[in-house]
Amino acid sequence: MELRQFPCKNCGADLKFAPGTNALKCPYCGVENEIDASASGVAVEELDFREHLAKVRAGRETYEVVTARCTNCGAQTTFDEHITSDECPFCGASLIKDKASTRLIKPQAVLPFKIDDKTAREGYSQWLHGLWFAPNKLKDYARREGGLNGMYMPHWTYDANTVTRYQGQRGEHYWVTETYTAMEDGKPVTRTRQVRKTRWYPASGTVRNAFDDVLVVASESLPRTYMMKLEPWDLAAVAPYSDAYLSGFRTESYTVDLEAGFTHAMQRMEPVIDTTIRRDIGGDEQRVLSKDTQYFDITFKHLLLPVWISAYRYQDKVYRFLVNAQTGEVTGERPWSWIKITLAVLFVVVVVGVIYVLTQSGQ
């Protein structure tokens, strides 16, 4: 499926989505067109996980998409049909248009860009200037090589009800008086102290949890922890999917499929289930020896979330900077200057040495 083009009625140029608005804007003459979200015909609703999984395996409920795959990092992104080559927004490597296609589940919802590239660049600049022990040439490298790309990153959200049966132990604290011998003025003296002990009792039971919109990154182009650092997202602000929101931006196709995504979702549910079990066991301490969780009423959504990303090379290594294009939250990778760190350590050693000498001379 090729993304629709939206020509300007005034000058014929392609309209681009204007972050922070609900309109397409011409970058040349400034004409704006309001986006009618209801015209997409796609409602934002929860889909039955198991039913949809069966349809996907049968080759239904999918659409064909042509993407460009980066041979360096493996990212799969949309490609402007008028361009034959480009740079990968995730690693800066050369990107060649690939005519191969794949079938994917169509996104149901999109969280439109709220922060424009100017605001993102300001955050980028502040982040760079706030780095301690960064190489002096870093800002020059990033300014020269690192352009910001607006990317829609694929995500899954999952809802589920869980029932977990567990076996464990409940620990209850108690105190005992302990006698010990201490030396005072060179002589042994008998003393007493209170020591905390724990009695353990068997515990078992069943706990239930309800999960709503457990968010899973459906991409492996970036370390998962980087995208998680951009959370939280205001998922209540998502709009029904429309090509109009994607105009002027690039979109990555998911590489973590629906079934694999739920495996990641279960991992995110695990700490919540453990907390519920420990609360159910009670006492002062808890041990969870075994548990068995069943998942019911599983539903999902496939949505796109907006990110500004910059990839630049410094000394043959790729560094990336990310901005949550809804909230402005930033995260990134950075190189360290070991020369600066070494000089800082030597400076501290010298200062401590001077203080020691002055202290000794004053005695």
C-alpha positions as CSV (number, residue, x, y, z in Angstrom):
1,M,0.0,0.0,0.0
2,E,1.5,3.4,-1.0
3,L,0.7,6.3,1.2
4,R,-1.5,8.9,-0.3
5,Q,-0.2,12.2,-1.5
6,F,-2.1,15.4,-0.6
7,P,-1.6,18.1,-3.3
8,C,-2.1,21.7,-2.4
9,K,-5.1,23.1,-4.2
10,N,-3.4,26.5,-4.4
11,C,0.1,25.6,-5.8
12,G,0.1,21.8,-6.3
13,A,2.9,21.0,-3.8
14,D,2.5,18.1,-1.4
15,L,0.8,19.1,1.8
16,K,2.6,18.1,5.1
17,F,1.0,17.4,8.5
18,A,1.6,20.4,10.8
19,P,2.7,19.2,14.3
20,G,0.5,20.5,17.1
21,T,-2.5,21.0,14.8
22,N,-5.1,18.9,13.1
23,A,-4.3,20.1,9.7
24,L,-2.2,19.6,6.6
25,K,-0.1,22.6,5.6
26,C,1.6,23.6,2.4
27,P,5.3,24.3,3.1
28,Y,5.4,26.8,0.2
29,C,2.3,28.9,0.2
30,G,1.0,28.1,3.8
31,V,-2.4,26.9,2.8
32,E,-4.0,24.6,5.5
33,N,-6.5,21.8,5.2
34,E,-8.3,20.4,8.2
35,I,-8.0,16.7,8.7
36,D,-11.3,14.8,9.0
37,A,-10.4,11.9,11.2
38,S,-13.9,10.3,10.7
39,A,-13.2,10.0,7.0
40,S,-10.7,7.3,7.5
41,G,-13.4,4.8,8.3
42,V,-11.1,3.0,10.8
43,A,-12.4,3.1,14.4
44,V,-10.0,2.9,17.3
45,E,-11.2,-0.2,19.0
46,E,-9.8,-3.3,20.8
47,L,-9.5,-6.4,18.6
48,D,-9.7,-9.9,19.8
49,F,-6.1,-11.2,20.0
50,R,-6.7,-14.9,19.3
51,E,-9.3,-14.4,16.6
52,H,-7.1,-11.9,14.8
53,L,-4.0,-14.1,15.2
54,A,-5.8,-16.9,13.4
55,K,-6.8,-14.5,10.6
56,V,-3.2,-13.2,10.2
57,R,-1.9,-16.8,10.0
58,A,-4.4,-17.4,7.2
59,G,-3.2,-14.4,5.3
60,R,-6.2,-12.2,6.0
61,E,-6.6,-8.8,7.8
62,T,-3.2,-7.6,6.4
63,Y,-2.1,-5.2,3.7
64,E,0.9,-5.1,1.4
65,V,3.6,-2.5,2.0
66,V,6.8,-1.7,0.2
67,T,9.6,-0.6,2.5
68,A,13.3,0.1,2.5
69,R,15.5,-2.1,4.7
70,C,18.7,-0.9,6.1
71,T,21.4,-3.5,5.6
72,N,23.4,-2.1,8.6
73,C,20.8,-2.1,11.4
74,G,17.8,-3.9,9.9
75,A,15.3,-1.1,10.2
76,Q,12.4,-1.2,7.8
77,T,11.0,2.2,7.0
78,T,8.7,3.9,4.4
79,F,10.4,5.5,1.4
80,D,9.5,8.6,-0.5
81,E,8.5,7.3,-4.0
82,H,10.3,10.3,-5.6
83,I,13.7,9.4,-4.0
84,T,15.9,6.4,-5.0
85,S,18.3,6.5,-2.1
86,D,18.5,8.1,1.4
87,E,20.1,7.7,4.8
88,C,18.7,5.4,7.5
89,P,17.2,7.5,10.3
90,F,18.3,5.0,12.9
91,C,22.0,4.6,12.1
92,G,22.9,7.0,9.3
93,A,23.9,4.2,6.9
94,S,23.0,4.4,3.2
95,L,19.5,3.3,2.4
96,I,18.5,1.8,-0.9
97,K,14.9,1.5,-2.1
98,D,13.8,-2.2,-2.1
99,K,11.0,-3.3,-4.3
100,A,10.3,-6.3,-2.1
101,S,7.0,-6.1,-0.2
102,T,5.6,-7.7,3.0
103,R,2.1,-8.2,4.4
104,L,1.4,-6.4,7.7
105,I,-1.5,-5.7,10.0
106,K,-2.7,-2.1,9.2
107,P,-2.4,0.4,12.1
108,Q,-5.7,1.3,13.7
109,A,-4.6,4.5,15.4
110,V,-1.9,7.2,15.3
111,L,-0.7,9.6,17.9
112,P,-0.1,12.8,15.8
113,F,3.1,14.8,16.1
114,K,2.6,17.6,18.7
115,I,6.1,19.0,18.8
116,D,7.7,20.4,15.7
117,D,11.3,20.0,14.5
118,K,12.3,23.5,15.8
119,T,11.3,22.6,19.4
120,A,12.9,19.2,19.0
121,R,16.2,20.8,17.9
122,E,16.1,23.1,20.9
123,G,15.8,20.1,23.2
124,Y,18.6,18.4,21.2
125,S,20.8,21.4,21.7
126,Q,20.1,21.7,25.4
127,W,20.9,18.0,25.8
128,L,24.2,18.3,24.0
129,H,25.3,21.3,26.0
130,G,24.3,19.5,29.3
131,L,26.7,16.5,28.6
132,W,29.6,16.2,31.0
133,F,32.9,14.9,29.8
134,A,31.8,14.9,26.2
135,P,34.5,15.3,23.4
136,N,34.9,18.9,22.3
137,K,34.2,17.9,18.7
138,L,30.9,16.2,19.5
139,K,28.7,19.2,19.0
140,D,30.4,20.0,15.7
141,Y,29.9,16.4,14.5
142,A,26.3,16.3,15.6
143,R,25.6,19.7,14.1
144,R,27.2,18.7,10.8
145,E,26.0,15.1,10.4
146,G,22.9,14.7,12.6
147,G,19.7,15.9,11.1
148,L,16.4,15.3,12.9
149,N,13.9,12.9,11.3
150,G,10.3,12.7,12.2
151,M,9.4,9.0,12.6
152,Y,6.3,7.1,13.5
153,M,7.3,4.1,15.5
154,P,5.1,1.0,15.6
155,H,3.6,-0.2,18.9
156,W,1.1,-2.8,20.2
157,T,-1.1,-2.3,23.2
158,Y,-2.6,-5.3,25.0
159,D,-5.5,-5.7,27.4
160,A,-5.9,-8.9,29.4
161,N,-7.4,-10.4,32.5
162,T,-5.2,-12.8,34.4
163,V,-5.7,-15.5,37.0
164,T,-2.6,-16.6,38.9
165,R,-2.3,-19.6,41.2
166,Y,0.7,-19.5,43.4
167,Q,2.7,-21.3,46.1
168,G,4.8,-19.4,48.5
169,Q,5.8,-18.6,52.1
170,R,4.8,-15.8,54.5
171,G,7.5,-14.5,56.8
172,E,6.7,-12.9,60.2
173,H,9.3,-11.1,62.2
174,Y,9.9,-11.6,65.9
175,W,12.7,-10.5,68.3
176,V,14.9,-12.5,70.7
177,T,17.4,-11.4,73.3
178,E,20.9,-12.5,72.4
179,T,23.9,-12.5,74.8
180,Y,27.4,-11.6,73.6
181,T,30.8,-10.7,74.9
182,A,32.5,-7.3,74.3
183,M,35.8,-5.9,75.3
184,E,35.9,-2.8,77.5
185,D,39.1,-1.4,78.9
186,G,40.8,-4.6,77.9
187,K,38.3,-6.8,79.9
188,P,35.5,-9.0,78.6
189,V,32.0,-7.8,79.4
190,T,28.7,-9.6,78.9
191,R,26.1,-7.6,77.0
192,T,22.7,-8.3,75.5
193,R,21.0,-7.1,72.3
194,Q,17.8,-7.6,70.4
195,V,18.0,-9.7,67.2
196,R,15.3,-9.9,64.6
197,K,14.3,-13.4,63.4
198,T,11.8,-14.6,60.9
199,R,9.3,-17.5,61.1
200,W,8.2,-18.8,57.8
201,Y,4.7,-20.3,57.1
202,P,3.4,-21.9,53.9
203,A,1.1,-19.8,51.8
204,S,-0.9,-20.4,48.6
205,G,-3.8,-18.8,46.8
206,T,-5.2,-17.3,43.6
207,V,-4.9,-13.6,42.5
208,R,-6.6,-11.8,39.7
209,N,-5.4,-8.7,37.7
210,A,-6.8,-6.6,34.9
211,F,-4.4,-5.0,32.5
212,D,-5.3,-2.1,30.2
213,D,-3.1,-0.8,27.3
214,V,0.1,-2.5,28.2
215,L,2.4,-0.8,25.7
216,V,5.0,-2.8,23.6
217,V,7.5,-1.4,21.1
218,A,7.0,-3.4,17.9
219,S,10.5,-2.5,16.5
220,E,14.0,-3.8,17.0
221,S,15.7,-0.9,15.3
222,L,16.5,0.7,18.7
223,P,17.2,-0.7,22.1
224,R,13.9,-1.3,23.7
225,T,15.0,0.6,26.8
226,Y,15.4,3.8,24.8
227,M,11.8,3.8,23.7
228,M,10.6,2.9,27.2
229,K,12.5,6.0,28.5
230,L,10.2,8.2,26.4
231,E,7.2,7.0,28.2
232,P,4.5,7.8,29.3
233,W,2.4,8.5,26.2
234,D,-1.0,10.0,26.3
235,L,-2.8,7.2,24.6
236,A,-6.2,8.8,25.2
237,A,-5.1,11.3,22.5
238,V,-4.7,8.8,19.7
239,A,-6.7,9.4,16.5
240,P,-8.1,6.9,14.0
241,Y,-5.5,6.0,11.5
242,S,-5.3,8.3,8.5
243,D,-2.5,8.7,5.9
244,A,-2.9,12.5,6.4
245,Y,-1.1,12.3,9.8
246,L,1.8,10.5,8.2
247,S,2.3,13.1,5.4
248,G,5.8,14.6,5.6
249,F,7.0,11.9,8.0
250,R,8.5,8.5,7.8
251,T,7.0,5.3,9.3
252,E,8.8,2.2,10.4
253,S,7.1,-1.1,9.8
254,Y,6.8,-3.4,12.7
255,T,9.4,-6.3,13.1
256,V,7.9,-7.6,16.3
257,D,4.8,-9.4,15.2
258,L,1.5,-9.6,17.1
259,E,2.3,-12.9,18.9
260,A,5.8,-11.9,19.8
261,G,4.5,-8.6,21.1
262,F,2.3,-10.3,23.6
263,T,5.3,-12.2,24.9
264,H,6.9,-8.8,25.7
265,A,3.5,-7.7,27.2
266,M,3.5,-10.6,29.6
267,Q,7.0,-9.6,30.7
268,R,5.7,-6.2,31.5
269,M,2.7,-7.7,33.4
270,E,4.9,-9.9,35.5
271,P,6.1,-7.4,38.1
272,V,2.4,-6.3,38.7
273,I,1.4,-9.9,39.2
274,D,4.2,-10.5,41.6
275,T,3.3,-7.4,43.6
276,T,-0.3,-8.7,43.8
277,I,0.9,-12.1,45.0
278,R,3.1,-10.6,47.7
279,R,0.2,-8.4,48.9
280,D,-2.0,-11.5,49.1
281,I,0.5,-13.5,51.0
282,G,0.9,-10.7,53.6
283,G,3.2,-10.8,56.6
284,D,6.5,-9.0,56.9
285,E,8.3,-10.8,54.1
286,Q,7.2,-13.0,51.2
287,R,8.7,-15.8,49.1
288,V,7.1,-16.7,45.8
289,L,8.1,-20.4,45.1
290,S,5.9,-21.1,42.0
291,K,3.1,-19.5,40.0
292,D,0.9,-20.3,37.1
293,T,-0.8,-17.5,35.2
294,Q,-3.7,-17.9,32.7
295,Y,-4.6,-15.0,30.4
296,F,-8.2,-14.3,29.4
297,D,-10.1,-11.8,27.2
298,I,-6.9,-10.7,25.4
299,T,-7.4,-7.7,23.0
300,F,-4.9,-5.5,21.2
301,K,-4.4,-2.4,19.1
302,H,-1.7,-1.6,16.6
303,L,-0.8,2.1,16.7
304,L,2.0,4.5,15.6
305,L,3.7,6.9,18.1
306,P,5.7,10.0,17.0
307,V,9.4,10.4,17.6
308,W,12.1,12.8,16.4
309,I,15.3,10.9,16.0
310,S,18.9,11.9,15.1
311,A,21.6,9.5,14.2
312,Y,25.2,10.7,13.9
313,R,28.6,9.0,13.6
314,Y,31.5,9.9,15.9
315,Q,34.8,8.1,15.5
316,D,33.2,5.3,13.5
317,K,30.4,4.6,16.1
318,V,26.7,5.6,15.7
319,Y,25.0,7.6,18.4
320,R,21.3,8.3,18.5
321,F,19.1,11.0,20.1
322,L,15.4,10.6,20.6
323,V,12.6,13.1,21.4
324,N,9.1,12.1,22.4
325,A,7.2,14.2,19.8
326,Q,4.2,14.5,22.0
327,T,5.7,15.4,25.4
328,G,9.2,16.6,24.6
329,E,10.9,13.9,26.8
330,V,14.4,13.2,25.5
331,T,16.9,10.4,25.7
332,G,20.0,9.5,23.8
333,E,23.5,7.9,23.5
334,R,26.7,9.9,24.0
335,P,30.4,9.3,23.7
336,W,32.8,10.0,26.6
337,S,36.1,11.9,26.5
338,W,38.5,9.7,28.5
339,I,41.1,12.6,28.3
340,K,38.6,14.9,30.1
341,I,37.8,12.2,32.7
342,T,41.5,11.5,33.3
343,L,42.2,15.2,33.7
344,A,39.3,15.6,36.1
345,V,40.5,12.7,38.2
346,L,44.0,14.1,38.3
347,F,42.7,17.5,39.3
348,V,40.7,15.9,42.2
349,V,43.9,14.0,43.3
350,V,45.9,17.2,43.2
351,V,43.3,19.1,45.2
352,V,43.1,16.3,47.9
353,G,46.9,16.2,48.0
354,V,47.2,20.0,48.5
355,I,44.6,19.9,51.3
356,Y,46.4,17.0,53.0
357,V,49.8,18.9,52.9
358,L,48.2,22.1,54.2
359,T,46.5,20.1,57.0
360,Q,49.7,18.4,58.0
361,S,51.8,21.6,57.9
362,G,49.3,23.3,60.2
363,Q,49.7,20.7,63.0
